[in-house]
Each structure stands twice: as structure tokens, then as C-alpha cells.
């Protein structure tokens, strides 16, 4: 099997919101992949191993081996998936609307944190989960809470959830 035809390999940590975004995108697009857990805590952080540094010099998850290349940075990975596997679409066809979704996704992914799933939604759900994990009061954000709840009902968000990953510790499994 050629490198371009090989099954994608996702290097991920179950609790990484960045990895979760990519798992959601892969699930929404129906892309089967192999998962290689990279524990960010164990052994001082497995992302700092020589083996992982050779794969991703930034020493961060996620990293995705696909089509004979290795990509890092969740939004760059998601953009690549959108460009090479456009169905179902994560970005609107209209360039202005597409730019708005990218702007929102960038804002959520780098700063904070509708029901057609978009790239922005891939960023929203993991950020809300982190906010809840760290006991942030979501009361002032009823719209975000409503959207998050609806998205969590979708199969792609369920199968990609940190509590359902192979490297999730038993006590944190769903």
C-alpha cells in the first residue's frame, strides 16, 4: 500500500481539545484512522520523546499522518481534510461566509471559546468541555451552552469525546 493510500494515523491525547477537534472532523467526514496515544503527562510527557520529536518537532498533539505527509496544528489539519475530502462540508461555499467561519474558529482556537456543523463548532465543544472541567460558570453564555449541548448529541462528537478514547484512563471513561 502506498503512503498516499495508507490509513491515516492520528497522534492524540484523549483530553487534548486540539486533538478532539481533529477527531470530530475525521468522524464527521467518515475517515477511518488508526490512533496512537501520546500521553502528555506520563513519563514527563511522551510528546517530548525523541521518537515523537522526529514526527512533530513542535512536540504537540495532534499530529496526523495522511497522504504521505505529517501535519500538525488542529486547524491546519482540519483545513487539509476540508480541501482534500470536501464532503461533508465543514465550511460554507460562499467565500464571505467561509471567511467568517474561519475567523470564528481561529478566535475560539486561540482565544476563548448554528446546527450545521462547521469548523467553528469543532473548536467550540472542546473549549466548553475545558471550561466545565475547570468549573467556569457557563451561566452567562446560554447560547454557547445550547449549541454545545446540541452538538454533543451528534454521533461524530460522541465517538470523538475524550471519555471514549482508547487512552482514556478507566476512571474517566464514559
Buried (B, 14 or more C-beta within 10 A) or exposed (E): EEEEEEEBBBBBBBBBBBBBBBBBBBBBBEBEBEBBBBBBEEEEBBBEBEEBEEBBEEBBBBBBBBBEEBBBBBBEBBBBBBEEBEEEBBBBEEEEEBEBBBEBBBEBBEEEBEEEBBBBBBBBBBBBBBBEEEEBEBEEBEEBBEBBEBBEEBEBBBEBBBEEBEBBEEEEEE
